[in-house]
Amino acid sequence: MYDTYKQWFNDDHHFTDVKHVEKAAQQMADNQFDPQGMIDKMVEIIPMDKHDFRTVHPADLPEKCQE
């Protein structure tokens, strides 16, 4: 949503100040993991005959998901 807001956000139509949307968009952009770690994990897991139903990566993320 935040990476495309400039395509759909209209000051005349939406009541949220564009500054708040831009701030949220920047926070989302700054708070992303490097995708290479997930790519490497997928390359490792996809060819396997057996693996966990769900794989959460990086390794410390399951704890955060359970909070």
PDB file of N, CA, C, O and CB in Angstrom:
ATOM      1  N   MET A   1       0.818  -1.188   0.000  1.00  0.00           N
ATOM      2  CA  MET A   1       0.000   0.000   0.000  1.00  0.00           C
ATOM      3  C   MET A   1       0.867   1.258   0.000  1.00  0.00           C
ATOM      4  O   MET A   1       0.651   2.179  -0.788  1.00  0.00           O
ATOM      5  CB  MET A   1      -0.933  -0.005   1.200  1.00  0.00           C
ATOM      6  N   TYR A   2       1.850   1.277   0.899  1.00  0.00           N
ATOM      7  CA  TYR A   2       2.627   2.507   1.034  1.00  0.00           C
ATOM      8  C   TYR A   2       3.611   2.724  -0.107  1.00  0.00           C
ATOM      9  O   TYR A   2       4.058   3.850  -0.327  1.00  0.00           O
ATOM     10  CB  TYR A   2       3.370   2.496   2.334  1.00  0.00           C
ATOM     11  N   ASP A   3       3.952   1.679  -0.826  1.00  0.00           N
ATOM     12  CA  ASP A   3       4.874   1.883  -1.940  1.00  0.00           C
ATOM     13  C   ASP A   3       4.159   2.387  -3.188  1.00  0.00           C
ATOM     14  O   ASP A   3       4.810   2.758  -4.165  1.00  0.00           O
ATOM     15  CB  ASP A   3       5.605   0.592  -2.254  1.00  0.00           C
ATOM     16  N   THR A   4       2.822   2.405  -3.167  1.00  0.00           N
ATOM     17  CA  THR A   4       2.059   2.875  -4.336  1.00  0.00           C
ATOM     18  C   THR A   4       1.108   4.021  -4.008  1.00  0.00           C
ATOM     19  O   THR A   4       0.280   4.388  -4.841  1.00  0.00           O
ATOM     20  CB  THR A   4       1.270   1.728  -4.929  1.00  0.00           C
ATOM     21  N   TYR A   5       1.212   4.588  -2.814  1.00  0.00           N
ATOM     22  CA  TYR A   5       0.228   5.590  -2.411  1.00  0.00           C
ATOM     23  C   TYR A   5       0.177   6.786  -3.360  1.00  0.00           C
ATOM     24  O   TYR A   5      -0.873   7.415  -3.499  1.00  0.00           O
ATOM     25  CB  TYR A   5       0.532   6.070  -1.012  1.00  0.00           C
ATOM     26  N   LYS A   6       1.272   7.104  -4.001  1.00  0.00           N
ATOM     27  CA  LYS A   6       1.272   8.254  -4.917  1.00  0.00           C
ATOM     28  C   LYS A   6       0.376   8.006  -6.127  1.00  0.00           C
ATOM     29  O   LYS A   6      -0.052   8.950  -6.790  1.00  0.00           O
ATOM     30  CB  LYS A   6       2.699   8.562  -5.383  1.00  0.00           C
ATOM     31  N   GLN A   7       0.096   6.743  -6.411  1.00  0.00           N
ATOM     32  CA  GLN A   7      -0.776   6.409  -7.535  1.00  0.00           C
ATOM     33  C   GLN A   7      -2.252   6.623  -7.197  1.00  0.00           C
ATOM     34  O   GLN A   7      -3.048   6.939  -8.082  1.00  0.00           O
ATOM     35  CB  GLN A   7      -0.548   4.965  -7.960  1.00  0.00           C
ATOM     36  N   TRP A   8      -2.624   6.456  -5.932  1.00  0.00           N
ATOM     37  CA  TRP A   8      -4.043   6.508  -5.589  1.00  0.00           C
ATOM     38  C   TRP A   8      -4.412   7.588  -4.581  1.00  0.00           C
ATOM     39  O   TRP A   8      -5.587   7.937  -4.468  1.00  0.00           O
ATOM     40  CB  TRP A   8      -4.466   5.194  -5.058  1.00  0.00           C
ATOM     41  N   PHE A   9      -3.443   8.127  -3.846  1.00  0.00           N
ATOM     42  CA  PHE A   9      -3.782   9.105  -2.811  1.00  0.00           C
ATOM     43  C   PHE A   9      -4.150  10.442  -3.443  1.00  0.00           C
ATOM     44  O   PHE A   9      -3.458  10.945  -4.328  1.00  0.00           O
ATOM     45  CB  PHE A   9      -2.610   9.285  -1.826  1.00  0.00           C
ATOM     46  N   ASN A  10      -5.252  10.999  -2.967  1.00  0.00           N
ATOM     47  CA  ASN A  10      -5.760  12.266  -3.485  1.00  0.00           C
ATOM     48  C   ASN A  10      -6.122  13.151  -2.297  1.00  0.00           C
ATOM     49  O   ASN A  10      -7.021  12.809  -1.529  1.00  0.00           O
ATOM     50  CB  ASN A  10      -6.996  12.047  -4.427  1.00  0.00           C
ATOM     51  N   ASP A  11      -5.442  14.275  -2.135  1.00  0.00           N
ATOM     52  CA  ASP A  11      -5.703  15.189  -1.015  1.00  0.00           C
ATOM     53  C   ASP A  11      -7.150  15.661  -0.980  1.00  0.00           C
ATOM     54  O   ASP A  11      -7.700  15.889   0.097  1.00  0.00           O
ATOM     55  CB  ASP A  11      -4.780  16.393  -1.095  1.00  0.00           C
ATOM     56  N   ASP A  12      -7.762  15.807  -2.126  1.00  0.00           N
ATOM     57  CA  ASP A  12      -9.140  16.291  -2.180  1.00  0.00           C
ATOM     58  C   ASP A  12     -10.145  15.226  -1.759  1.00  0.00           C
ATOM     59  O   ASP A  12     -11.269  15.547  -1.374  1.00  0.00           O
ATOM     60  CB  ASP A  12      -9.464  16.771  -3.577  1.00  0.00           C
ATOM     61  N   HIS A  13      -9.749  13.982  -1.829  1.00  0.00           N
ATOM     62  CA  HIS A  13     -10.679  12.883  -1.536  1.00  0.00           C
ATOM     63  C   HIS A  13     -10.434  12.252  -0.161  1.00  0.00           C
ATOM     64  O   HIS A  13     -11.385  11.905   0.539  1.00  0.00           O
ATOM     65  CB  HIS A  13     -10.568  11.813  -2.612  1.00  0.00           C
ATOM     66  N   HIS A  14      -9.181  12.105   0.222  1.00  0.00           N
ATOM     67  CA  HIS A  14      -8.830  11.434   1.475  1.00  0.00           C
ATOM     68  C   HIS A  14      -8.629  12.459   2.590  1.00  0.00           C
ATOM     69  O   HIS A  14      -8.066  13.532   2.371  1.00  0.00           O
ATOM     70  CB  HIS A  14      -7.555  10.581   1.296  1.00  0.00           C
ATOM     71  N   PHE A  15      -9.098  12.112   3.784  1.00  0.00           N
ATOM     72  CA  PHE A  15      -9.013  13.056   4.901  1.00  0.00           C
ATOM     73  C   PHE A  15      -7.691  12.981   5.646  1.00  0.00           C
ATOM     74  O   PHE A  15      -7.378  13.884   6.422  1.00  0.00           O
ATOM     75  CB  PHE A  15     -10.139  12.809   5.863  1.00  0.00           C
ATOM     76  N   THR A  16      -6.906  11.932   5.434  1.00  0.00           N
ATOM     77  CA  THR A  16      -5.612  11.801   6.096  1.00  0.00           C
ATOM     78  C   THR A  16      -4.607  12.748   5.452  1.00  0.00           C
ATOM     79  O   THR A  16      -4.497  12.817   4.228  1.00  0.00           O
ATOM     80  CB  THR A  16      -5.104  10.342   6.029  1.00  0.00           C
ATOM     81  N   ASP A  17      -3.885  13.466   6.282  1.00  0.00           N
ATOM     82  CA  ASP A  17      -2.864  14.388   5.778  1.00  0.00           C
ATOM     83  C   ASP A  17      -1.774  13.586   5.074  1.00  0.00           C
ATOM     84  O   ASP A  17      -1.300  12.581   5.604  1.00  0.00           O
ATOM     85  CB  ASP A  17      -2.261  15.247   6.935  1.00  0.00           C
ATOM     86  N   VAL A  18      -1.384  14.018   3.907  1.00  0.00           N
ATOM     87  CA  VAL A  18      -0.379  13.304   3.113  1.00  0.00           C
ATOM     88  C   VAL A  18       0.939  13.162   3.869  1.00  0.00           C
ATOM     89  O   VAL A  18       1.690  12.221   3.611  1.00  0.00           O
ATOM     90  CB  VAL A  18      -0.142  14.029   1.788  1.00  0.00           C
ATOM     91  N   LYS A  19       1.235  14.066   4.789  1.00  0.00           N
ATOM     92  CA  LYS A  19       2.467  13.970   5.576  1.00  0.00           C
ATOM     93  C   LYS A  19       2.491  12.685   6.402  1.00  0.00           C
ATOM     94  O   LYS A  19       3.541  12.061   6.553  1.00  0.00           O
ATOM     95  CB  LYS A  19       2.609  15.192   6.496  1.00  0.00           C
ATOM     96  N   HIS A  20       1.326  12.289   6.941  1.00  0.00           N
ATOM     97  CA  HIS A  20       1.246  11.062   7.732  1.00  0.00           C
ATOM     98  C   HIS A  20       1.450   9.832   6.850  1.00  0.00           C
ATOM     99  O   HIS A  20       2.098   8.868   7.258  1.00  0.00           O
ATOM    100  CB  HIS A  20      -0.107  10.977   8.455  1.00  0.00           C
ATOM    101  N   VAL A  21       0.903   9.873   5.661  1.00  0.00           N
ATOM    102  CA  VAL A  21       1.063   8.764   4.722  1.00  0.00           C
ATOM    103  C   VAL A  21       2.525   8.652   4.297  1.00  0.00           C
ATOM    104  O   VAL A  21       3.070   7.550   4.232  1.00  0.00           O
ATOM    105  CB  VAL A  21       0.150   8.953   3.484  1.00  0.00           C
ATOM    106  N   GLU A  22       3.157   9.778   4.010  1.00  0.00           N
ATOM    107  CA  GLU A  22       4.563   9.770   3.608  1.00  0.00           C
ATOM    108  C   GLU A  22       5.466   9.275   4.741  1.00  0.00           C
ATOM    109  O   GLU A  22       6.433   8.553   4.499  1.00  0.00           O
ATOM    110  CB  GLU A  22       4.995  11.173   3.168  1.00  0.00           C
ATOM    111  N   LYS A  23       5.149   9.661   5.967  1.00  0.00           N
ATOM    112  CA  LYS A  23       5.931   9.203   7.113  1.00  0.00           C
ATOM    113  C   LYS A  23       5.806   7.688   7.271  1.00  0.00           C
ATOM    114  O   LYS A  23       6.803   7.000   7.488  1.00  0.00           O
ATOM    115  CB  LYS A  23       5.474   9.919   8.404  1.00  0.00           C
ATOM    116  N   ALA A  24       4.589   7.174   7.163  1.00  0.00           N
ATOM    117  CA  ALA A  24       4.377   5.730   7.268  1.00  0.00           C
ATOM    118  C   ALA A  24       5.072   4.994   6.132  1.00  0.00           C
ATOM    119  O   ALA A  24       5.649   3.927   6.343  1.00  0.00           O
ATOM    120  CB  ALA A  24       2.878   5.405   7.266  1.00  0.00           C
ATOM    121  N   ALA A  25       5.022   5.553   4.935  1.00  0.00           N
ATOM    122  CA  ALA A  25       5.687   4.933   3.782  1.00  0.00           C
ATOM    123  C   ALA A  25       7.191   4.850   4.019  1.00  0.00           C
ATOM    124  O   ALA A  25       7.812   3.834   3.708  1.00  0.00           O
ATOM    125  CB  ALA A  25       5.392   5.727   2.489  1.00  0.00           C
ATOM    126  N   GLN A  26       7.770   5.895   4.558  1.00  0.00           N
ATOM    127  CA  GLN A  26       9.211   5.896   4.823  1.00  0.00           C
ATOM    128  C   GLN A  26       9.563   4.896   5.912  1.00  0.00           C
ATOM    129  O   GLN A  26      10.578   4.207   5.812  1.00  0.00           O
ATOM    130  CB  GLN A  26       9.683   7.297   5.224  1.00  0.00           C
ATOM    131  N   GLN A  27       8.735   4.805   6.958  1.00  0.00           N
ATOM    132  CA  GLN A  27       8.991   3.842   8.027  1.00  0.00           C
ATOM    133  C   GLN A  27       8.931   2.412   7.499  1.00  0.00           C
ATOM    134  O   GLN A  27       9.747   1.573   7.878  1.00  0.00           O
ATOM    135  CB  GLN A  27       7.983   4.027   9.168  1.00  0.00           C
ATOM    136  N   MET A  28       7.968   2.136   6.628  1.00  0.00           N
ATOM    137  CA  MET A  28       7.862   0.801   6.040  1.00  0.00           C
ATOM    138  C   MET A  28       9.092   0.496   5.186  1.00  0.00           C
ATOM    139  O   MET A  28       9.618  -0.616   5.227  1.00  0.00           O
ATOM    140  CB  MET A  28       6.578   0.681   5.192  1.00  0.00           C
ATOM    141  N   ALA A  29       9.540   1.463   4.427  1.00  0.00           N
ATOM    142  CA  ALA A  29      10.709   1.258   3.567  1.00  0.00           C
ATOM    143  C   ALA A  29      11.978   1.042   4.390  1.00  0.00           C
ATOM    144  O   ALA A  29      12.844   0.256   4.005  1.00  0.00           O
ATOM    145  CB  ALA A  29      10.895   2.456   2.629  1.00  0.00           C
ATOM    146  N   ASP A  30      12.086   1.733   5.511  1.00  0.00           N
ATOM    147  CA  ASP A  30      13.278   1.629   6.350  1.00  0.00           C
ATOM    148  C   ASP A  30      13.292   0.365   7.205  1.00  0.00           C
ATOM    149  O   ASP A  30      14.342  -0.021   7.718  1.00  0.00           O
ATOM    150  CB  ASP A  30      13.382   2.840   7.240  1.00  0.00           C
ATOM    151  N   ASN A  31      12.139  -0.282   7.364  1.00  0.00           N
ATOM    152  CA  ASN A  31      12.007  -1.406   8.290  1.00  0.00           C
ATOM    153  C   ASN A  31      11.871  -2.738   7.546  1.00  0.00           C
ATOM    154  O   ASN A  31      11.094  -3.598   7.959  1.00  0.00           O
ATOM    155  CB  ASN A  31      10.800  -1.193   9.204  1.00  0.00           C
ATOM    156  N   GLN A  32      12.604  -2.909   6.477  1.00  0.00           N
ATOM    157  CA  GLN A  32      12.541  -4.144   5.708  1.00  0.00           C
ATOM    158  C   GLN A  32      13.850  -4.912   5.831  1.00  0.00           C
ATOM    159  O   GLN A  32      14.926  -4.335   5.987  1.00  0.00           O
ATOM    160  CB  GLN A  32      12.231  -3.849   4.234  1.00  0.00           C
ATOM    161  N   PHE A  33      13.719  -6.229   5.757  1.00  0.00           N
ATOM    162  CA  PHE A  33      14.900  -7.083   5.752  1.00  0.00           C
ATOM    163  C   PHE A  33      15.515  -7.098   4.357  1.00  0.00           C
ATOM    164  O   PHE A  33      14.836  -6.848   3.362  1.00  0.00           O
ATOM    165  CB  PHE A  33      14.545  -8.518   6.208  1.00  0.00           C
ATOM    166  N   ASP A  34      16.798  -7.391   4.303  1.00  0.00           N
ATOM    167  CA  ASP A  34      17.460  -7.616   3.025  1.00  0.00           C
ATOM    168  C   ASP A  34      16.871  -8.899   2.436  1.00  0.00           C
ATOM    169  O   ASP A  34      16.903  -9.935   3.101  1.00  0.00           O
ATOM    170  CB  ASP A  34      19.033  -7.717   3.191  1.00  0.00           C
ATOM    171  N   PRO A  35      16.344  -8.869   1.228  1.00  0.00           N
ATOM    172  CA  PRO A  35      15.685 -10.052   0.661  1.00  0.00           C
ATOM    173  C   PRO A  35      16.638 -11.212   0.367  1.00  0.00           C
ATOM    174  O   PRO A  35      16.180 -12.340   0.185  1.00  0.00           O
ATOM    175  CB  PRO A  35      14.977  -9.668  -0.604  1.00  0.00           C
ATOM    176  N   GLN A  36      17.932 -10.971   0.315  1.00  0.00           N
ATOM    177  CA  GLN A  36      18.861 -12.045  -0.043  1.00  0.00           C
ATOM    178  C   GLN A  36      18.808 -13.203   0.946  1.00  0.00           C
ATOM    179  O   GLN A  36      18.929 -14.359   0.542  1.00  0.00           O
ATOM    180  CB  GLN A  36      20.278 -11.504  -0.122  1.00  0.00           C
ATOM    181  N   GLY A  37      18.630 -12.919   2.228  1.00  0.00           N
ATOM    182  CA  GLY A  37      18.532 -13.985   3.222  1.00  0.00           C
ATOM    183  C   GLY A  37      17.366 -14.914   2.945  1.00  0.00           C
ATOM    184  O   GLY A  37      17.504 -16.132   3.054  1.00  0.00           O
ATOM    185  N   MET A  38      16.216 -14.352   2.586  1.00  0.00           N
ATOM    186  CA  MET A  38      15.044 -15.170   2.278  1.00  0.00           C
ATOM    187  C   MET A  38      15.247 -15.932   0.974  1.00  0.00           C
ATOM    188  O   MET A  38      14.835 -17.086   0.859  1.00  0.00           O
ATOM    189  CB  MET A  38      13.783 -14.296   2.191  1.00  0.00           C
ATOM    190  N   ILE A  39      15.867 -15.306   0.010  1.00  0.00           N
ATOM    191  CA  ILE A  39      16.147 -15.986  -1.263  1.00  0.00           C
ATOM    192  C   ILE A  39      17.037 -17.200  -1.013  1.00  0.00           C
ATOM    193  O   ILE A  39      16.775 -18.284  -1.533  1.00  0.00           O
ATOM    194  CB  ILE A  39      16.823 -15.016  -2.276  1.00  0.00           C
ATOM    195  N   ASP A  40      18.079 -17.018  -0.223  1.00  0.00           N
ATOM    196  CA  ASP A  40      18.981 -18.132   0.091  1.00  0.00           C
ATOM    197  C   ASP A  40      18.236 -19.255   0.806  1.00  0.00           C
ATOM    198  O   ASP A  40      18.461 -20.431   0.518  1.00  0.00           O
ATOM    199  CB  ASP A  40      20.155 -17.646   0.957  1.00  0.00           C
ATOM    200  N   LYS A  41      17.351 -18.899   1.736  1.00  0.00           N
ATOM    201  CA  LYS A  41      16.584 -19.906   2.473  1.00  0.00           C
ATOM    202  C   LYS A  41      15.641 -20.653   1.536  1.00  0.00           C
ATOM    203  O   LYS A  41      15.493 -21.869   1.661  1.00  0.00           O
ATOM    204  CB  LYS A  41      15.788 -19.251   3.617  1.00  0.00           C
ATOM    205  N   MET A  42      15.008 -19.963   0.612  1.00  0.00           N
ATOM    206  CA  MET A  42      14.110 -20.609  -0.348  1.00  0.00           C
ATOM    207  C   MET A  42      14.882 -21.569  -1.256  1.00  0.00           C
ATOM    208  O   MET A  42      14.407 -22.667  -1.547  1.00  0.00           O
ATOM    209  CB  MET A  42      13.378 -19.550  -1.196  1.00  0.00           C
ATOM    210  N   VAL A  43      16.060 -21.159  -1.697  1.00  0.00           N
ATOM    211  CA  VAL A  43      16.891 -22.028  -2.540  1.00  0.00           C
ATOM    212  C   VAL A  43      17.274 -23.293  -1.775  1.00  0.00           C
ATOM    213  O   VAL A  43      17.391 -24.367  -2.365  1.00  0.00           O
ATOM    214  CB  VAL A  43      18.166 -21.279  -3.013  1.00  0.00           C
ATOM    215  N   GLU A  44      17.465 -23.168  -0.483  1.00  0.00           N
ATOM    216  CA  GLU A  44      17.796 -24.319   0.359  1.00  0.00           C
ATOM    217  C   GLU A  44      16.590 -25.240   0.553  1.00  0.00           C
ATOM    218  O   GLU A  44      16.730 -26.460   0.457  1.00  0.00           O
ATOM    219  CB  GLU A  44      18.314 -23.846   1.719  1.00  0.00           C
ATOM    220  N   ILE A  45      15.419 -24.682   0.822  1.00  0.00           N
ATOM    221  CA  ILE A  45      14.262 -25.469   1.240  1.00  0.00           C
ATOM    222  C   ILE A  45      13.438 -26.027   0.082  1.00  0.00           C
ATOM    223  O   ILE A  45      13.002 -27.176   0.152  1.00  0.00           O
ATOM    224  CB  ILE A  45      13.383 -24.632   2.105  1.00  0.00           C
ATOM    225  N   ILE A  46      13.217 -25.276  -0.950  1.00  0.00           N
ATOM    226  CA  ILE A  46      12.304 -25.695  -2.020  1.00  0.00           C
ATOM    227  C   ILE A  46      12.658 -27.059  -2.613  1.00  0.00           C
ATOM    228  O   ILE A  46      11.747 -27.854  -2.847  1.00  0.00           O
ATOM    229  CB  ILE A  46      12.300 -24.657  -3.120  1.00  0.00           C
ATOM    230  N   PRO A  47      13.915 -27.372  -2.866  1.00  0.00           N
ATOM    231  CA  PRO A  47      14.203 -28.686  -3.460  1.00  0.00           C
ATOM    232  C   PRO A  47      14.053 -29.869  -2.494  1.00  0.00           C
ATOM    233  O   PRO A  47      14.066 -31.019  -2.933  1.00  0.00           O
ATOM    234  CB  PRO A  47      15.596 -28.683  -4.007  1.00  0.00           C
ATOM    235  N   MET A  48      13.914 -29.609  -1.202  1.00  0.00           N
ATOM    236  CA  MET A  48      13.831 -30.688  -0.220  1.00  0.00           C
ATOM    237  C   MET A  48      12.556 -31.503  -0.408  1.00  0.00           C
ATOM    238  O   MET A  48      11.505 -30.966  -0.756  1.00  0.00           O
ATOM    239  CB  MET A  48      13.888 -30.121   1.202  1.00  0.00           C
ATOM    240  N   ASP A  49      12.667 -32.811  -0.173  1.00  0.00           N
ATOM    241  CA  ASP A  49      11.486 -33.671  -0.208  1.00  0.00           C
ATOM    242  C   ASP A  49      10.614 -33.453   1.024  1.00  0.00           C
ATOM    243  O   ASP A  49       9.388 -33.523   0.942  1.00  0.00           O
ATOM    244  CB  ASP A  49      11.899 -35.143  -0.307  1.00  0.00           C
ATOM    245  N   LYS A  50      11.247 -33.188   2.164  1.00  0.00           N
ATOM    246  CA  LYS A  50      10.506 -32.963   3.406  1.00  0.00           C
ATOM    247  C   LYS A  50      11.075 -31.732   4.101  1.00  0.00           C
ATOM    248  O   LYS A  50      12.289 -31.556   4.208  1.00  0.00           O
ATOM    249  CB  LYS A  50      10.576 -34.213   4.344  1.00  0.00           C
ATOM    250  N   HIS A  51      10.169 -30.896   4.564  1.00  0.00           N
ATOM    251  CA  HIS A  51      10.567 -29.704   5.313  1.00  0.00           C
ATOM    252  C   HIS A  51       9.375 -29.253   6.140  1.00  0.00           C
ATOM    253  O   HIS A  51       8.265 -29.755   5.960  1.00  0.00           O
ATOM    254  CB  HIS A  51      11.060 -28.560   4.359  1.00  0.00           C
ATOM    255  N   ASP A  52       9.595 -28.319   7.036  1.00  0.00           N
ATOM    256  CA  ASP A  52       8.505 -27.792   7.856  1.00  0.00           C
ATOM    257  C   ASP A  52       7.433 -27.187   6.966  1.00  0.00           C
ATOM    258  O   ASP A  52       7.717 -26.646   5.897  1.00  0.00           O
ATOM    259  CB  ASP A  52       9.028 -26.741   8.858  1.00  0.00           C
ATOM    260  N   PHE A  53       6.182 -27.291   7.435  1.00  0.00           N
ATOM    261  CA  PHE A  53       5.074 -26.703   6.678  1.00  0.00           C
ATOM    262  C   PHE A  53       5.267 -25.204   6.532  1.00  0.00           C
ATOM    263  O   PHE A  53       5.046 -24.641   5.460  1.00  0.00           O
ATOM    264  CB  PHE A  53       3.729 -26.999   7.361  1.00  0.00           C
ATOM    265  N   ARG A  54       5.680 -24.566   7.611  1.00  0.00           N
ATOM    266  CA  ARG A  54       5.961 -23.130   7.576  1.00  0.00           C
ATOM    267  C   ARG A  54       7.417 -22.912   7.957  1.00  0.00           C
ATOM    268  O   ARG A  54       7.906 -23.472   8.938  1.00  0.00           O
ATOM    269  CB  ARG A  54       5.011 -22.339   8.533  1.00  0.00           C
ATOM    270  N   THR A  55       8.077 -22.121   7.196  1.00  0.00           N
ATOM    271  CA  THR A  55       9.452 -21.759   7.503  1.00  0.00           C
ATOM    272  C   THR A  55       9.493 -20.260   7.741  1.00  0.00           C
ATOM    273  O   THR A  55       9.138 -19.467   6.869  1.00  0.00           O
ATOM    274  CB  THR A  55      10.430 -22.181   6.355  1.00  0.00           C
ATOM    275  N   VAL A  56       9.926 -19.889   8.920  1.00  0.00           N
ATOM    276  CA  VAL A  56      10.027 -18.474   9.265  1.00  0.00           C
ATOM    277  C   VAL A  56      11.510 -18.119   9.267  1.00  0.00           C
ATOM    278  O   VAL A  56      12.331 -18.803   9.878  1.00  0.00           O
ATOM    279  CB  VAL A  56       9.351 -18.161  10.661  1.00  0.00           C
ATOM    280  N   HIS A  57      11.823 -17.064   8.590  1.00  0.00           N
ATOM    281  CA  HIS A  57      13.222 -16.652   8.464  1.00  0.00           C
ATOM    282  C   HIS A  57      13.301 -15.146   8.616  1.00  0.00           C
ATOM    283  O   HIS A  57      12.441 -14.460   8.063  1.00  0.00           O
ATOM    284  CB  HIS A  57      13.826 -17.101   7.101  1.00  0.00           C
ATOM    285  N   PRO A  58      14.247 -14.590   9.310  1.00  0.00           N
ATOM    286  CA  PRO A  58      15.416 -15.163   9.950  1.00  0.00           C
ATOM    287  C   PRO A  58      15.065 -15.952  11.210  1.00  0.00           C
ATOM    288  O   PRO A  58      13.927 -15.930  11.677  1.00  0.00           O
ATOM    289  CB  PRO A  58      16.395 -14.073  10.288  1.00  0.00           C
ATOM    290  N   ALA A  59      16.052 -16.640  11.740  1.00  0.00           N
ATOM    291  CA  ALA A  59      15.837 -17.595  12.825  1.00  0.00           C
ATOM    292  C   ALA A  59      15.228 -16.971  14.080  1.00  0.00           C
ATOM    293  O   ALA A  59      14.514 -17.662  14.806  1.00  0.00           O
ATOM    294  CB  ALA A  59      17.136 -18.247  13.180  1.00  0.00           C
ATOM    295  N   ASP A  60      15.478 -15.714  14.357  1.00  0.00           N
ATOM    296  CA  ASP A  60      14.933 -15.092  15.572  1.00  0.00           C
ATOM    297  C   ASP A  60      13.509 -14.567  15.377  1.00  0.00           C
ATOM    298  O   ASP A  60      12.901 -14.086  16.333  1.00  0.00           O
ATOM    299  CB  ASP A  60      15.834 -13.953  16.017  1.00  0.00           C
ATOM    300  N   LEU A  61      12.979 -14.649  14.189  1.00  0.00           N
ATOM    301  CA  LEU A  61      11.655 -14.101  13.914  1.00  0.00           C
ATOM    302  C   LEU A  61      10.499 -14.889  14.539  1.00  0.00           C
ATOM    303  O   LEU A  61       9.501 -14.266  14.903  1.00  0.00           O
ATOM    304  CB  LEU A  61      11.455 -14.032  12.441  1.00  0.00           C
ATOM    305  N   PRO A  62      10.567 -16.222  14.687  1.00  0.00           N
ATOM    306  CA  PRO A  62       9.435 -16.928  15.305  1.00  0.00           C
ATOM    307  C   PRO A  62       9.047 -16.382  16.673  1.00  0.00           C
ATOM    308  O   PRO A  62       7.862 -16.308  16.998  1.00  0.00           O
ATOM    309  CB  PRO A  62       9.761 -18.386  15.436  1.00  0.00           C
ATOM    310  N   GLU A  63      10.037 -15.999  17.475  1.00  0.00           N
ATOM    311  CA  GLU A  63       9.732 -15.420  18.788  1.00  0.00           C
ATOM    312  C   GLU A  63       8.927 -14.137  18.632  1.00  0.00           C
ATOM    313  O   GLU A  63       7.977 -13.906  19.381  1.00  0.00           O
ATOM    314  CB  GLU A  63      11.028 -15.141  19.574  1.00  0.00           C
ATOM    315  N   LYS A  64       9.293 -13.312  17.680  1.00  0.00           N
ATOM    316  CA  LYS A  64       8.577 -12.060  17.452  1.00  0.00           C
ATOM    317  C   LYS A  64       7.170 -12.321  16.928  1.00  0.00           C
ATOM    318  O   LYS A  64       6.243 -11.572  17.237  1.00  0.00           O
ATOM    319  CB  LYS A  64       9.347 -11.177  16.471  1.00  0.00           C
ATOM    320  N   CYS A  65       7.005 -13.376  16.138  1.00  0.00           N
ATOM    321  CA  CYS A  65       5.683 -13.708  15.594  1.00  0.00           C
ATOM    322  C   CYS A  65       4.731 -14.180  16.689  1.00  0.00           C
ATOM    323  O   CYS A  65       3.516 -14.022  16.569  1.00  0.00           O
ATOM    324  CB  CYS A  65       5.807 -14.788  14.514  1.00  0.00           C
ATOM    325  N   GLN A  66       5.275 -14.752  17.744  1.00  0.00           N
ATOM    326  CA  GLN A  66       4.450 -15.280  18.819  1.00  0.00           C
ATOM    327  C   GLN A  66       4.113 -14.242  19.876  1.00  0.00           C
ATOM    328  O   GLN A  66       3.326 -14.522  20.781  1.00  0.00           O
ATOM    329  CB  GLN A  66       5.139 -16.439  19.462  1.00  0.00           C
ATOM    330  N   GLU A  67       4.682 -13.064  19.785  1.00  0.00           N
ATOM    331  CA  GLU A  67       4.410 -12.015  20.780  1.00  0.00           C
ATOM    332  C   GLU A  67       3.009 -11.491  20.625  1.00  0.00           C
ATOM    333  O   GLU A  67       2.595 -10.604  21.372  1.00  0.00           O
ATOM    334  CB  GLU A  67       5.413 -10.866  20.656  1.00  0.00           C
TER     335      GLU A  67
END
